Amino acid sequence: MPEALLSAQDLAQYCQVPLWTVYRWNSNRTGPRSIKCGKYVRYRQRDVDAWLDEQASDTRRPSAS
């Protein structure tokens, strides 16, 4: 069975951000890789997860030596 595609609304909910943030990511080309399906933009779950992994940063403070 083919992988289900996420809509912009699905992506916003998955990332827990407002929908306009997803639109801004698309406009600035800073968000996850997208697919144009006719007039719709869709996202593969694996592309979203890979993008999220790239966004992860280590916020721990370095230990004092």
C-alpha positions in Angstrom: 0.0 0.0 0.0 1.4 3.4 -0.9 2.4 5.9 1.8 -0.3 8.3 2.7 0.4 12.0 1.9 -0.1 14.7 4.5 -1.9 18.0 3.6 -0.7 21.3 4.9 -3.4 21.1 7.7 -2.1 17.6 8.6 1.5 18.9 8.7 0.5 21.8 10.9 -1.2 19.5 13.3 1.7 17.0 13.3 4.2 19.7 14.0 1.9 21.5 16.4 2.2 24.9 14.6 -0.3 27.2 13.1 -1.3 26.6 9.5 0.1 29.9 8.4 3.6 28.7 9.6 3.4 25.8 7.1 2.4 28.3 4.3 5.4 30.5 5.3 7.7 27.4 5.2 6.5 26.7 1.7 6.9 30.3 0.6 10.4 30.6 2.0 11.3 27.0 1.0 12.5 26.3 4.6 10.1 23.5 5.4 10.0 19.8 4.6 10.2 18.6 1.1 6.8 18.9 -0.6 5.0 17.4 -3.6 2.7 19.3 -5.9 -0.4 17.2 -6.7 -2.4 19.3 -9.1 -3.2 22.5 -7.2 -2.5 20.8 -3.9 0.7 20.6 -1.9 1.3 17.3 -0.1 4.1 15.9 2.1 5.5 12.4 2.6 5.7 11.4 6.2 9.3 10.2 5.7 10.3 13.6 4.3 8.7 15.4 7.2 10.4 13.2 9.8 13.8 13.6 8.0 13.3 17.4 8.0 12.4 17.3 11.7 15.6 15.4 12.4 17.6 18.0 10.5 16.0 20.7 12.7 16.9 19.0 15.9 19.6 20.7 17.9 21.3 19.8 21.1 20.1 22.4 23.6 22.1 21.0 26.5 24.7 23.3 27.9 28.3 22.2 27.8 29.5 21.0 31.1 32.0 23.2 32.9 35.4 21.5 32.9 
